[in-house]
């Protein structure tokens, strides 16, 4: 337990240094952008006078040197103030609160779905090693790894929304419907395609990892002895394979948080889903520094939390790593 506490403390220290580094790098990239944040904040209104331009720049602190702007942002961030969005003209924290829920529902469902499907496919592939089903599952996994998320999303839209008409085209709720009139069924229908698109990112990794772990267990002496005693495939899976393969699969799946957050940006753009991913894209295109930095920080903490959980699980289930640490 003492070792786990030490790991967590060092990870938290690394988290703060990571946030600092990511924020500096993101801020530098934003300042190199050709987009004028003042003009973007007024939707490129050409009637804007020089006096009005200077007033807007002064209001948002854009007339100060870049290092001063960053230090002011960092000071406010450490105090819990994320600033005001140039594009939405409201506190950044309010925007994040209104969009984060939709993104976390999308990512959470996708994460769970990819974990369950990946583990099931990996198990089936291992128990049918060398057969047709095993070859199909492996081919499917290699295809998933090589195909980009946005292409899968566009394909789903074309087939299931445009041609078959089974699901709506994007958005998180029916267009023109009041929020109080939107049912749970409506929200589920709008979630299905984005969730399946995003879940495909993690299925292949879990499938191949589970298959390899299962094959290792199936080739062990105690499983061969169990087969000699007449145990069925279900008994071998239940009593020998499950506990040896599921924890490593979960650990691997937690480390997939980074790809999950990055994939959600693309998935939300394809389906016009109103979450943090689509908001991040809009903030980047319009050089909305406070909003973009805040979402990047949320993403950084989200990814770090996944890796931290993965490291803790690894330390708990692997005594050799605890001794080495």
N, C-alpha and C positions, 0 to 999 in steps of 0.2 A: 504493500500500500504506500509505503514511503517513496518507493521508486516512482509510482504513478503520480504522486503529488509533485515530485521534482520535475517529471516530464511535463506536467501541465504548466508549472510555473515558467519553465524555459520556453514552452510553446507560446505562452501569453506574451513574454518579452519579445519573442520573434514576431508575434503578431503586430505589436506596436511598430517595430522596425519595418515590417512589411508594408504596413499602412503608410508610413512615412515615405518609403521608397516609391510605392505605387502612386501616391498623391503627387509627388514631385515629378515623376515621369509623365503622368497624365496632364499635369498643369503645363509642362514644357511643350508637349504635343499640341495642346489647345492653343498656346500662344503662337505656334508655328502655322496654325490653320489660316488659310486665306479668307475665311469668313469673318466679316465685321460683326461683332456681337451687338453693337448698338443698332446697326441697320437691321439685323435679324430680329431684334426685340420689337421693332415697329413694322415687321413684315416687309422690309425694304421699301418703305414709303418714300418716294422721291421728292415729296413736298417738304421733307424735313429740313429746317433751316440750320445753318451752322450753330446758331445760338442754342437751338433745341438739342442739337447733337451733343454739344458740350454739357448741357444740363443733364441729359440722360447718362452720359459717361461719368459725370461727377456723382450722380445719385447712386450708381452701382460701383463706384470706386475704380472705374476703368481708366481714369485719367492718371492714376498713380503708376509708378514703375512696376514691372512684373514681379520682382522679388518682394516688394512691399505688399502687392496684392496677395501673393501666396502666404506670406506671414500673417496677414490679417485673416485670411481664410482659415489657416491652421489654428490661430488663436481662438477664433469663433467656434471651430469644429471641436476643439478640446473642451470648450465651455458648453457644448451641446447645441450651438446655434449653427444651422446649416445654410443660412442666408435665404435670399429671395430669388426665385427663378426669373430670368430675363424674358423668357418666352411666355410663361404662364402668368407671370406677375402676381405670384402668391408665394407664401412660405414654402421652401423646398420640403420641409418635414411633412406638410399637409399633402403634397403631391405623392411623396413616398408612401404615406399611410393609405392613400386612396388607391394606389397601384400595386403595392407590395402583396396584398392579400391575393389578388388574382394571379400574380406570378408564382407565389408559393404554392397555391392550389395546383396550378399547372405543373410545376416542377415536382411537387410531392407525389401527385398521382402518377406522373411519368416515372419517377424514381421507383415507386413501389411496383408498378406494372413491369418495368424492365427487369427488376430483381426477380420477381416471381416467374416471368416467362423465361428469362435467361437460365435460372436454376433448373426449371423443368426441362428445357431443351437440352441443357448440358447433361442432366441425368439420363434422359432418354438416349442421347447420343452415346454415352459411355456404356450403357447396358445393351446397346445394339451395335457395338463396335464392329466396323468393317461391313456392315449391312447397308442396304439402300437408305434407310432412315438416317443412319449416321452420316452418310455422304451428303444427303440433302441438307441436314442441319448444319454441317460444316460449311457447305457451299453458301448457304443462307447467311451464316455468320461472317464469312469473308466478304460477301457482297455488302452487308451492312456497314462494315468498317470502311469500305472504299467509296460509298455513296454519300455525298454531302446532305446535310439536314434539309436545306432549303429546297433541293431538288426533290426529295421525298415528299415534302410538304406540297409542292406544286403538283406532283403526280397524284397525291391523294385528293387535292382540290379538283383536278381535271376529271378523275375517274368517279369519285364518290359524291362530289357536289355538282359538277357541271353535267356530266353524262348520265349518271344514275339518279341524281337528285335526292340522295338519302340524307345528306347532312347540309346544314347551311354553309354559305361561303364566308368564313371568318366572323369577326366580331364576337363578343362574349355574351350577347343577348340579342333578341330580335330587334331590328331597326324600327324606330317609331313607337316602341312600346314603353309605357311608363314603368319605372323600376318596381313599383308596388304590384304591377300586373304580371311581372315576369315570374314564371313558375320554376321549380327545381328541374323539371323535365326540360324546359327551354335551355337552362344553363348547361345541363348535361349534354344535350345535343350539340351545343356550340363548343363544348370542351373535348368531345371525342376525337376529332381529327388532330387538333394540336397535341393532345396527350399521346396519341399513338405515334405521331411524327417525332416528338421529343423522346419518347421511350425507346425508340429504335437505336438511339445513340448508345445506350448502356446494355442492350440485350446481348450483343456479340461478345463483349468482354466477359460478362458473367457466364455466358454459355461455354466459351472456350476454356475459361479457368475452371469451371465446375467439371467439365468433361475430363480435363487433365487430372484433377484431384480425385475424381471418381475412379478413373482408370488405375491410378496409383493404389487406391484402397482395394479395388477389385483384384489386383495382382498380388496382394499381400498374402502371407501364409495363413493368417487367421480367417480370411475370407475363403480361401481354398479349403480349409478345414471345415468351415461352415457349409460349403457346398457339398463336401463329402458326407456331412451329417444329414443332408437332404433338405436344407433350408431353401425356401423359395426366393425368387428375386426380390419380392416385396419384403421378406424378412431380412435379407441381406442389406437392402437399402435402409430399412427402418432401424436396424440394430447396429450396423457397422458403417455404412456410407454417409448417412444423413449428418450425424454429429461431427464427422471428420471433414465434411465438405461445406457445410452451411456457414460456419463462422468465418472461414477464409473468404467465402463468397461475399458475405456481408461486409467484411473489412475492405475488400476490393471495391465494393459498390459505394461505400462512403467516400473513398478517394476519387470517385467519379463526379463529385460535386462541381469541380471546375468545368468539365465538359458540359455538365447539365446546365449551368448558368449561361455559358457561352452559346449552347444550342438553343436556349430559350429566347435569346435575342433574335436569332434567325427565324425560329418558329413563330414568334409573335409578329414579326414583320410580314411573314408570308400570310398569316391568317388575320392580320390587322387586330391582333389581340391586345387589349388595353392593359398591359402590364409594365413592369420595370424595363423589360427588354426593348419594347417599342419606344418607350419614353427615353431610354438611353440613346437610341439611334437618333431621335429627333433632337435631343440636347446636343449631340455631337455635330449634327449637320448645321445647327444654328449657333454653335459655339456658346452654349449656355453653361458657363463654367461652374457656378454653384450647384446646379442640378446634376450635371454630368459627374462632377467629383463626388457628390453625395451617393449617387447610384453605384459608382465604381467602388466606393468604400463599403457599401452594403454587400456588393458582390465579393469583395476581398474577404470580408469577415465570414460570409457564407461559405466560400471555398475553404478558408482556413479552418472553419469549424468541422467541415467534412473530413479534412486531412487529420485534424486533431483526434477526432473520434476513431478514425482508422488506425492511427498510431497507438492509441490507448488499447483498442481491441487486440492489435497485434502483440503488444507487450503483455497483455493478460493471458493470451493463449499460447505464447511462445516463450517459455522460460529461458531459452538460450539468449534471446534478445535482452531479457532483463539482466542476465549476468554480464553480458557484454557492455550494457549501458552503465 
